[in-house]
Amino acid sequence: SELERGEDDDVNYLLTSSTSSIVTTLHSDVENMNHEIRRLSSTYNILSIFYMSTSGSNWVSAQHWLTGDPCTYSWYGITCSSGEVVKLNLHSGSLAGSLPTELGLLPYLDGLTLYENDDVTGTIPSELGLLTNLGY
């Protein structure tokens, strides 16, 4: 009776505690996955806009572009570190058009090499000033 009730309370406590821990872990995992999906989606979208703005279908090489994650699928001219795009190297690539302002939204970009693309027109977007890691 009282002993059984005590054992029931212990079992209920263990179940409640375990369930709470599992729910907390799952919630954290889901939050991490959502963050990763937003990050990948954002990077993919920015680079897709760049591709479209600079006539990507006419580049000398656009191997793997617009296919999955740019780091996982090793998009041509993209260098990644820890899953983040850090370099964009498309010199002499027959790019044409203007550079989109969205390039300024790649926070880990530290290298941007686009020389010898004579058909790139317009001004350099001021948003590139947001790229605090960008070197020369």
ZICORUR-V466040 format. One record per backbone hydrogen bond with DSSP energy under -0.5 kcal/mol. NH is the residue of the N-H (numbers start at 1). CO is the residue of the C=O. E is the energy in kcal/mol with one decimal. If there is no record, write none. Layout:
# ZICORUR-V466040
nh;co;e
NH;CO;E
NH;CO;E
This chain:
# ZICORUR-V466040
nh;co;e
5;1;-2.5
6;2;-2.3
7;3;-2.4
8;4;-2.7
9;5;-2.6
10;6;-2.2
11;7;-2.5
12;8;-3.0
13;9;-2.7
14;10;-2.6
15;11;-2.9
16;12;-2.9
17;13;-3.0
18;14;-2.8
19;15;-2.8
20;16;-2.5
21;17;-2.2
22;18;-2.5
23;19;-2.7
24;20;-2.5
25;21;-2.3
26;22;-2.8
27;23;-2.7
28;24;-2.3
29;25;-2.6
30;26;-2.7
31;27;-2.5
32;28;-2.5
33;29;-2.4
34;30;-2.8
35;31;-2.4
36;32;-2.3
37;33;-2.6
38;34;-2.4
39;35;-2.5
40;36;-2.8
41;37;-2.7
42;38;-2.5
43;39;-2.5
44;40;-2.8
45;41;-2.7
46;42;-2.6
47;43;-2.5
48;44;-2.3
49;45;-2.4
50;46;-2.1
51;47;-2.6
52;48;-2.6
53;49;-2.8
54;50;-1.5
55;52;-1.2
56;51;-3.1
58;55;-2.7
59;56;-1.5
60;93;-2.2
65;62;-1.9
67;64;-1.6
68;66;-0.6
73;69;-2.8
74;71;-0.7
75;70;-2.0
76;63;-2.6
78;75;-2.0
79;87;-2.1
81;84;-2.4
84;81;-1.9
86;79;-2.9
87;79;-1.8
88;111;-2.2
89;77;-3.3
90;88;-0.6
90;113;-2.7
92;115;-2.2
93;90;-1.1
96;54;-1.5
97;119;-2.5
98;53;-0.8
99;121;-0.5
103;100;-1.5
104;101;-2.0
105;102;-2.5
106;103;-1.6
107;105;-1.0
109;106;-1.8
110;86;-3.4
111;86;-1.4
113;88;-3.1
114;112;-0.6
119;95;-0.7
120;117;-2.0
121;97;-3.1
121;119;-0.6
125;123;-0.5
128;125;-1.9
129;126;-2.2
130;127;-2.1
131;128;-1.6
132;130;-1.8
134;131;-1.5
135;110;-1.9
